[in-house]
Amino acid sequence: MNPQATTLGYSATEGPPPNLPDLDLLRCIGSGSFGRVWLARNRATGKLLAVKIIRRFSAGMPAQAAREVQAIARLEANLAAPHENLLTIHHVGQTDEWLYYTMDLADDARQGKGDNLLFRGGKVECPLFPPDYRPATLGTRLDAGPLAPDECFGLARQLLAGLAHLHGAGLAHRDVKPANCVFVGGRLKLADFGLVTQAEGTSSLIGTPRYMPPDGVMDARADVYAAGLVIYEMLTGLPADRFPRLPPHALNALRHPACAALNRIALRAANRDRAARFRDAREMLHALDTLSMPAMPMPRLRLKKGLIIASACAAAALAALVALLVRQPATPHVNVNFITLPYEAEIYLDGKRLLDPRGQPYATPCTVPGLPARPHRVVFRRPGLPDLVVEKADFSATREVEANWAGEMTKGK
Protein backbone atom coordinates (compact mmCIF):
# COMPACT_ATOMS: atom_id res chain seq x y z
CA MET A 1 0.00 0.00 0.00
CA ASN A 2 1.15 3.51 -0.74
CA PRO A 3 2.72 4.78 2.50
CA GLN A 4 1.22 8.22 1.87
CA ALA A 5 -2.39 7.09 1.87
CA THR A 6 -4.57 4.52 3.57
CA THR A 7 -8.11 3.33 2.80
CA LEU A 8 -10.77 2.56 5.36
CA GLY A 9 -14.20 0.97 5.11
CA TYR A 10 -14.50 0.74 1.33
CA SER A 11 -16.51 -1.98 -0.37
CA ALA A 12 -14.77 -4.52 -2.56
CA THR A 13 -17.52 -4.10 -5.13
CA GLU A 14 -16.35 -0.51 -5.71
CA GLY A 15 -12.95 -1.71 -6.86
CA PRO A 16 -9.64 -0.78 -5.29
CA PRO A 17 -9.47 2.84 -4.17
CA PRO A 18 -6.82 5.14 -5.55
CA ASN A 19 -3.64 5.96 -3.68
CA LEU A 20 -3.51 9.71 -3.08
CA PRO A 21 -1.01 11.69 -1.02
CA ASP A 22 -1.95 12.69 2.54
CA LEU A 23 -5.52 11.37 2.40
CA ASP A 24 -7.36 8.52 4.05
CA LEU A 25 -10.07 7.47 1.58
CA LEU A 26 -13.05 6.26 3.59
CA ARG A 27 -15.55 5.23 0.93
CA CYS A 28 -17.01 6.15 -2.42
CA ILE A 29 -20.04 8.46 -2.01
CA GLY A 30 -20.83 9.28 -5.65
CA SER A 31 -19.93 8.39 -9.20
CA GLY A 32 -20.53 9.61 -12.72
CA SER A 33 -19.54 8.83 -16.29
CA PHE A 34 -15.88 9.78 -15.82
CA GLY A 35 -15.09 10.03 -12.15
CA ARG A 36 -15.93 9.22 -8.55
CA VAL A 37 -16.34 11.29 -5.43
CA TRP A 38 -14.90 9.88 -2.22
CA LEU A 39 -15.35 10.70 1.43
CA ALA A 40 -11.81 11.37 2.62
CA ARG A 41 -9.90 12.59 5.65
CA ASN A 42 -6.86 14.78 5.60
CA ARG A 43 -4.27 12.86 7.59
CA ALA A 44 -2.55 15.99 8.89
CA THR A 45 -5.60 17.92 10.13
CA GLY A 46 -8.29 15.26 10.44
CA LYS A 47 -10.67 17.37 8.36
CA LEU A 48 -13.24 15.47 6.34
CA LEU A 49 -13.41 16.38 2.67
CA ALA A 50 -14.97 15.31 -0.58
CA VAL A 51 -12.45 14.23 -3.22
CA LYS A 52 -13.26 13.88 -6.90
CA ILE A 53 -10.93 11.56 -8.77
CA ILE A 54 -10.53 10.86 -12.49
CA ARG A 55 -8.24 8.27 -14.00
CA ARG A 56 -5.74 9.94 -16.30
CA PHE A 57 -4.97 6.99 -18.56
CA SER A 58 -7.70 4.63 -19.70
CA ALA A 59 -10.21 4.36 -22.53
CA GLY A 60 -12.08 7.62 -22.92
CA MET A 61 -10.51 9.19 -19.85
CA PRO A 62 -7.61 11.32 -21.09
CA ALA A 63 -9.91 13.84 -22.78
CA GLN A 64 -12.11 14.10 -19.70
CA ALA A 65 -9.14 14.50 -17.37
CA ALA A 66 -7.78 17.26 -19.60
CA ARG A 67 -11.19 18.91 -19.70
CA GLU A 68 -11.44 18.86 -15.89
CA VAL A 69 -8.00 20.45 -15.57
CA GLN A 70 -8.93 23.16 -18.07
CA ALA A 71 -12.26 23.77 -16.33
CA ILE A 72 -10.69 24.15 -12.88
CA ALA A 73 -7.95 26.35 -14.34
CA ARG A 74 -10.59 28.61 -15.90
CA LEU A 75 -12.43 28.73 -12.60
CA GLU A 76 -9.36 29.78 -10.63
CA ALA A 77 -8.19 32.25 -13.29
CA ASN A 78 -11.53 34.01 -13.75
CA LEU A 79 -13.09 34.04 -10.29
CA ALA A 80 -11.56 36.98 -8.45
CA ALA A 81 -13.18 35.88 -5.19
CA PRO A 82 -15.04 32.85 -3.83
CA HIS A 83 -18.81 32.94 -3.48
CA GLU A 84 -20.95 31.55 -0.68
CA ASN A 85 -23.16 29.69 -3.19
CA LEU A 86 -20.30 28.02 -5.10
CA LEU A 87 -18.61 24.95 -3.66
CA THR A 88 -15.03 25.68 -2.62
CA ILE A 89 -12.20 23.72 -4.24
CA HIS A 90 -9.28 23.52 -1.82
CA HIS A 91 -6.57 21.62 -3.68
CA VAL A 92 -5.97 20.20 -7.16
CA GLY A 93 -3.38 17.48 -7.58
CA GLN A 94 -2.33 14.55 -9.70
CA THR A 95 -0.39 11.34 -9.52
CA ASP A 96 0.90 9.21 -12.36
CA GLU A 97 -2.55 7.58 -12.54
CA TRP A 98 -5.08 10.02 -11.09
CA LEU A 99 -6.30 13.60 -11.33
CA TYR A 100 -8.02 14.68 -8.11
CA TYR A 101 -9.29 17.73 -6.27
CA THR A 102 -10.62 18.23 -2.78
CA MET A 103 -13.78 20.15 -1.85
CA ASP A 104 -15.97 20.97 1.12
CA LEU A 105 -18.01 17.98 2.24
CA ALA A 106 -21.77 18.20 1.88
CA ASP A 107 -24.11 17.84 4.85
CA ASP A 108 -25.60 14.46 5.71
CA ALA A 109 -28.77 13.95 3.64
CA ARG A 110 -30.48 12.30 6.63
CA GLN A 111 -29.50 14.79 9.30
CA GLY A 112 -28.46 17.95 7.47
CA LYS A 113 -25.18 17.93 9.38
CA GLY A 114 -21.61 18.29 8.22
CA ASP A 115 -18.47 16.81 9.70
CA ASN A 116 -18.22 16.66 13.49
CA LEU A 117 -14.80 15.83 14.85
CA LEU A 118 -13.98 14.28 18.21
CA PHE A 119 -11.10 16.09 19.96
CA ARG A 120 -9.11 14.33 22.68
CA GLY A 121 -6.24 16.20 24.24
CA GLY A 122 -6.34 18.75 21.43
CA LYS A 123 -5.85 16.07 18.79
CA VAL A 124 -8.41 14.79 16.32
CA GLU A 125 -8.83 11.10 17.06
CA CYS A 126 -11.59 10.08 14.63
CA PRO A 127 -14.52 11.62 12.82
CA LEU A 128 -17.97 11.16 14.30
CA PHE A 129 -19.55 10.53 10.92
CA PRO A 130 -22.45 8.14 10.23
CA PRO A 131 -21.48 5.01 8.31
CA ASP A 132 -24.52 5.44 6.04
CA TYR A 133 -23.72 9.04 5.18
CA ARG A 134 -25.12 10.35 1.89
CA PRO A 135 -24.32 13.81 0.53
CA ALA A 136 -27.23 16.22 0.93
CA THR A 137 -28.17 17.59 -2.48
CA LEU A 138 -31.19 19.35 -3.86
CA GLY A 139 -31.92 16.08 -5.66
CA THR A 140 -32.17 14.12 -2.40
CA ARG A 141 -34.37 16.85 -0.91
CA LEU A 142 -36.71 16.72 -3.91
CA ASP A 143 -37.15 12.97 -3.40
CA ALA A 144 -39.68 13.95 -0.73
CA GLY A 145 -41.70 16.11 -3.15
CA PRO A 146 -42.09 19.85 -3.81
CA LEU A 147 -40.62 22.38 -1.42
CA ALA A 148 -42.52 24.76 0.83
CA PRO A 149 -42.96 28.23 -0.75
CA ASP A 150 -40.44 30.07 1.44
CA GLU A 151 -37.83 27.34 1.12
CA CYS A 152 -38.38 27.14 -2.63
CA PHE A 153 -37.84 30.87 -3.06
CA GLY A 154 -34.80 30.96 -0.78
CA LEU A 155 -33.03 28.05 -2.48
CA ALA A 156 -33.85 29.31 -5.96
CA ARG A 157 -32.30 32.64 -5.08
CA GLN A 158 -29.17 30.95 -3.69
CA LEU A 159 -28.80 28.90 -6.88
CA LEU A 160 -29.17 31.99 -9.07
CA ALA A 161 -26.73 33.97 -6.90
CA GLY A 162 -24.01 31.36 -7.35
CA LEU A 163 -24.71 31.00 -11.06
CA ALA A 164 -24.76 34.78 -11.50
CA HIS A 165 -21.28 34.95 -9.94
CA LEU A 166 -20.03 32.46 -12.54
CA HIS A 167 -21.68 34.33 -15.40
CA GLY A 168 -20.28 37.61 -14.13
CA ALA A 169 -16.80 36.09 -14.49
CA GLY A 170 -17.53 35.13 -18.11
CA LEU A 171 -18.02 31.43 -17.35
CA ALA A 172 -20.82 28.94 -18.02
CA HIS A 173 -21.41 25.88 -15.81
CA ARG A 174 -23.08 23.62 -18.42
CA ASP A 175 -24.39 21.04 -15.95
CA VAL A 176 -26.89 22.79 -13.67
CA LYS A 177 -29.20 20.20 -12.09
CA PRO A 178 -30.47 19.23 -8.60
CA ALA A 179 -27.76 16.60 -8.13
CA ASN A 180 -25.11 19.31 -8.57
CA CYS A 181 -26.63 21.57 -5.92
CA VAL A 182 -25.19 20.46 -2.57
CA PHE A 183 -25.83 21.71 0.95
CA VAL A 184 -22.92 22.73 3.16
CA GLY A 185 -23.91 24.04 6.57
CA GLY A 186 -27.48 24.25 5.30
CA ARG A 187 -26.53 26.60 2.44
CA LEU A 188 -27.03 25.63 -1.20
CA LYS A 189 -23.82 25.58 -3.21
CA LEU A 190 -23.50 24.90 -6.93
CA ALA A 191 -20.95 22.12 -7.43
CA ASP A 192 -19.24 19.96 -10.07
CA PHE A 193 -17.25 22.35 -12.24
CA GLY A 194 -15.89 19.74 -14.62
CA LEU A 195 -17.74 21.20 -17.62
CA VAL A 196 -17.12 24.89 -16.90
CA THR A 197 -16.19 26.84 -20.02
CA GLN A 198 -16.32 30.34 -21.45
CA ALA A 199 -19.84 31.76 -21.31
CA GLU A 200 -19.99 32.27 -25.07
CA GLY A 201 -20.50 28.64 -26.01
CA THR A 202 -21.19 26.74 -29.20
CA SER A 203 -23.37 23.79 -30.11
CA SER A 204 -22.40 20.85 -27.94
CA LEU A 205 -23.68 17.53 -26.66
CA ILE A 206 -21.88 17.99 -23.33
CA GLY A 207 -24.17 18.11 -20.31
CA THR A 208 -27.13 16.21 -18.86
CA PRO A 209 -29.68 15.75 -21.70
CA ARG A 210 -32.76 16.37 -19.54
CA TYR A 211 -31.49 19.85 -18.65
CA MET A 212 -30.04 20.83 -22.03
CA PRO A 213 -31.92 23.34 -24.20
CA PRO A 214 -33.28 22.14 -27.55
CA ASP A 215 -30.98 24.46 -29.50
CA GLY A 216 -27.93 22.65 -28.10
CA VAL A 217 -25.93 25.84 -27.48
CA MET A 218 -24.28 25.30 -24.10
CA ASP A 219 -23.60 28.79 -22.80
CA ALA A 220 -25.00 31.18 -20.17
CA ARG A 221 -28.48 30.92 -21.70
CA ALA A 222 -28.23 27.14 -21.42
CA ASP A 223 -27.50 27.53 -17.70
CA VAL A 224 -30.55 29.80 -17.47
CA TYR A 225 -32.66 27.13 -19.20
CA ALA A 226 -31.49 24.45 -16.75
CA ALA A 227 -32.02 26.73 -13.74
CA GLY A 228 -35.59 27.33 -14.89
CA LEU A 229 -36.20 23.57 -14.94
CA VAL A 230 -34.66 23.18 -11.48
CA ILE A 231 -36.99 25.87 -10.13
CA TYR A 232 -39.92 24.08 -11.80
CA GLU A 233 -38.95 20.87 -10.01
CA MET A 234 -38.80 22.67 -6.67
CA LEU A 235 -42.23 24.22 -7.24
CA THR A 236 -44.04 21.11 -8.47
CA GLY A 237 -42.08 18.06 -7.34
CA LEU A 238 -42.30 16.80 -10.94
CA PRO A 239 -39.27 15.80 -13.05
CA ALA A 240 -37.92 18.34 -15.52
CA ASP A 241 -39.28 16.48 -18.54
CA ARG A 242 -42.83 17.24 -17.35
CA PHE A 243 -42.28 20.99 -17.78
CA PRO A 244 -44.41 23.11 -18.06
CA ARG A 245 -47.32 21.00 -16.77
CA LEU A 246 -48.71 21.98 -13.38
CA PRO A 247 -50.12 19.27 -11.09
CA PRO A 248 -53.23 20.09 -9.03
CA HIS A 249 -51.24 20.29 -5.79
CA ALA A 250 -49.15 23.12 -7.25
CA LEU A 251 -52.19 25.37 -7.47
CA ASN A 252 -52.21 26.35 -3.80
CA ALA A 253 -48.46 26.92 -3.81
CA LEU A 254 -48.72 29.29 -6.77
CA ARG A 255 -51.10 31.49 -4.80
CA HIS A 256 -48.10 32.35 -2.61
CA PRO A 257 -46.52 35.56 -4.01
CA ALA A 258 -43.00 34.13 -3.96
CA CYS A 259 -44.03 30.98 -5.82
CA ALA A 260 -46.04 32.97 -8.36
CA ALA A 261 -42.92 35.04 -9.04
CA LEU A 262 -40.79 31.90 -9.34
CA ASN A 263 -43.24 30.33 -11.77
CA ARG A 264 -43.06 33.34 -14.07
CA ILE A 265 -39.27 33.27 -13.90
CA ALA A 266 -39.14 29.53 -14.69
CA LEU A 267 -41.46 29.91 -17.68
CA ARG A 268 -39.24 32.53 -19.28
CA ALA A 269 -35.97 30.85 -18.33
CA ALA A 270 -36.90 27.44 -19.75
CA ASN A 271 -38.49 28.80 -22.92
CA ARG A 272 -37.67 26.66 -25.93
CA ASP A 273 -37.04 29.87 -27.86
CA ARG A 274 -33.46 30.81 -27.02
CA ALA A 275 -34.02 34.53 -27.68
CA ALA A 276 -36.95 34.65 -25.22
CA ARG A 277 -34.82 33.53 -22.26
CA PHE A 278 -32.86 35.70 -19.86
CA ARG A 279 -29.40 36.54 -21.17
CA ASP A 280 -27.73 35.15 -18.06
CA ALA A 281 -28.33 34.39 -14.39
CA ARG A 282 -27.65 38.00 -13.39
CA GLU A 283 -30.63 39.18 -15.40
CA MET A 284 -32.67 36.25 -14.11
CA LEU A 285 -31.81 37.06 -10.49
CA HIS A 286 -32.70 40.73 -10.99
CA ALA A 287 -36.06 39.73 -12.49
CA LEU A 288 -36.75 37.46 -9.53
CA ASP A 289 -36.02 40.22 -7.04
CA THR A 290 -38.20 42.64 -8.99
CA LEU A 291 -41.15 40.27 -9.30
CA SER A 292 -40.99 39.30 -5.62
CA MET A 293 -41.27 42.87 -4.34
CA PRO A 294 -44.38 43.22 -2.17
CA ALA A 295 -47.37 44.81 -3.88
CA MET A 296 -48.53 48.24 -2.78
CA PRO A 297 -51.57 48.08 -0.47
CA MET A 298 -54.90 48.89 -2.07
CA PRO A 299 -56.39 52.20 -0.95
CA ARG A 300 -59.41 51.97 1.31
CA LEU A 301 -62.59 53.35 -0.27
CA ARG A 302 -65.14 55.40 1.64
CA LEU A 303 -68.63 54.46 0.49
CA LYS A 304 -71.60 56.75 0.64
CA LYS A 305 -74.76 55.67 2.42
CA GLY A 306 -76.62 55.08 -0.87
CA LEU A 307 -73.89 52.81 -2.17
CA ILE A 308 -73.99 50.78 1.03
CA ILE A 309 -77.74 50.28 0.67
CA ALA A 310 -77.34 49.31 -3.00
CA SER A 311 -74.59 46.83 -2.08
CA ALA A 312 -76.84 45.27 0.56
CA CYS A 313 -79.63 44.84 -2.00
CA ALA A 314 -77.22 43.27 -4.45
CA ALA A 315 -75.98 40.88 -1.77
CA ALA A 316 -79.56 39.86 -1.00
CA ALA A 317 -80.26 39.22 -4.67
CA LEU A 318 -77.08 37.17 -4.94
CA ALA A 319 -78.09 35.09 -1.91
CA ALA A 320 -81.47 34.39 -3.51
CA LEU A 321 -79.75 33.29 -6.71
CA VAL A 322 -77.42 30.99 -4.80
CA ALA A 323 -80.39 29.45 -2.99
CA LEU A 324 -82.02 28.77 -6.37
CA LEU A 325 -78.89 27.22 -7.80
CA VAL A 326 -78.26 24.86 -4.93
CA ARG A 327 -81.60 23.21 -5.64
CA GLN A 328 -80.42 22.33 -9.16
CA PRO A 329 -78.37 19.18 -9.90
CA ALA A 330 -74.71 19.99 -9.19
CA THR A 331 -72.12 19.88 -11.99
CA PRO A 332 -68.70 18.63 -10.83
CA HIS A 333 -65.87 21.13 -11.11
CA VAL A 334 -62.29 20.21 -11.94
CA ASN A 335 -58.82 21.75 -12.34
CA VAL A 336 -57.55 21.88 -15.93
CA ASN A 337 -54.03 22.48 -17.31
CA PHE A 338 -53.68 24.75 -20.35
CA ILE A 339 -50.39 24.63 -22.28
CA THR A 340 -49.26 26.39 -25.45
CA LEU A 341 -46.07 26.77 -27.44
CA PRO A 342 -45.07 29.56 -27.39
CA TYR A 343 -46.28 30.48 -23.89
CA GLU A 344 -48.20 33.53 -22.65
CA ALA A 345 -51.44 32.88 -24.54
CA GLU A 346 -54.77 33.99 -23.07
CA ILE A 347 -57.58 31.46 -22.75
CA TYR A 348 -61.20 31.95 -23.77
CA LEU A 349 -63.75 29.44 -22.56
CA ASP A 350 -67.10 29.44 -24.36
CA GLY A 351 -66.42 32.98 -25.56
CA LYS A 352 -65.32 34.40 -22.18
CA ARG A 353 -61.75 35.23 -21.20
CA LEU A 354 -60.61 33.29 -18.13
CA LEU A 355 -59.53 35.57 -15.29
CA ASP A 356 -57.70 34.72 -12.06
CA PRO A 357 -59.02 35.77 -8.61
CA ARG A 358 -57.26 39.12 -8.97
CA GLY A 359 -59.07 39.83 -12.24
CA GLN A 360 -55.95 39.24 -14.36
CA PRO A 361 -56.11 37.04 -17.48
CA TYR A 362 -54.72 33.54 -17.09
CA ALA A 363 -51.69 33.04 -19.35
CA THR A 364 -50.37 29.66 -20.46
CA PRO A 365 -49.01 27.43 -19.10
CA CYS A 366 -51.33 27.46 -16.14
CA THR A 367 -53.79 25.45 -14.11
CA VAL A 368 -57.28 26.90 -13.89
CA PRO A 369 -59.35 25.64 -10.95
CA GLY A 370 -63.06 25.02 -10.65
CA LEU A 371 -64.10 24.60 -14.29
CA PRO A 372 -67.39 22.77 -14.99
CA ALA A 373 -66.78 19.16 -15.98
CA ARG A 374 -68.61 19.28 -19.32
CA PRO A 375 -67.79 20.03 -22.99
CA HIS A 376 -66.41 23.52 -23.72
CA ARG A 377 -65.09 25.49 -26.67
CA VAL A 378 -61.53 26.61 -25.89
CA VAL A 379 -59.75 29.38 -27.79
CA PHE A 380 -56.09 30.29 -27.29
CA ARG A 381 -55.26 33.87 -28.27
CA ARG A 382 -51.81 35.42 -28.62
CA PRO A 383 -50.89 38.75 -30.28
CA GLY A 384 -49.59 38.38 -33.82
CA LEU A 385 -50.82 34.80 -34.19
CA PRO A 386 -54.12 33.34 -35.40
CA ASP A 387 -56.48 31.93 -32.78
CA LEU A 388 -56.14 28.24 -32.06
CA VAL A 389 -59.44 26.55 -31.29
CA VAL A 390 -60.45 23.34 -29.56
CA GLU A 391 -64.10 22.99 -30.53
CA LYS A 392 -65.03 20.39 -27.96
CA ALA A 393 -62.87 19.87 -24.89
CA ASP A 394 -64.82 17.71 -22.47
CA PHE A 395 -63.48 18.44 -19.00
CA SER A 396 -65.32 15.45 -17.58
CA ALA A 397 -62.71 13.35 -19.40
CA THR A 398 -59.94 15.87 -20.15
CA ARG A 399 -57.65 17.53 -17.62
CA GLU A 400 -55.15 19.02 -20.05
CA VAL A 401 -55.53 21.08 -23.25
CA GLU A 402 -52.53 21.80 -25.47
CA ALA A 403 -51.97 24.10 -28.44
CA ASN A 404 -48.92 24.54 -30.63
CA TRP A 405 -48.78 27.34 -33.19
CA ALA A 406 -45.69 25.86 -34.81
CA GLY A 407 -47.58 22.74 -35.81
CA GLU A 408 -51.05 24.29 -35.73
CA MET A 409 -51.98 21.48 -33.37
CA THR A 410 -54.57 21.51 -30.62
CA LYS A 411 -55.61 18.65 -28.43
CA GLY A 412 -57.17 17.74 -25.16
CA LYS A 413 -56.15 14.70 -23.20
Secondary structure, DSSP 8 states (H G I E B T S, - for coil): --TT-EE-S--GGG------TTEEEEEEEEE-SS-EEEEEEETTT--EEEEEEEESSSTTHHHHHHHHHHHHHHHHHH-SS--TTB--EEEEEE-SSEEEEEE----BTTT----EEEEETTEEEEEE--TT--B-BHHHHHTT-S--HHHHHHHHHHHHHHHHHHHHTTEE-S--SGGGEEEETTEEEE---TT-EESS--B---S-GGGS-TT-B-SHHHHHHHHHHHHHHHHH---GGGTT---TTHHHHHTSHHHHHHHHHHHHHT-SSGGGS-SSHHHHHHHHHHHTS-----------HHHHHHHHHHHHHHHHHHHHHHTS----EEEEEEEEESS--EEEETTEE-B-TTS-B-BSSEEEEEEESSEEEEEEE-TTS--EEEEEEETTT-SEEEEETTTTEEEE-
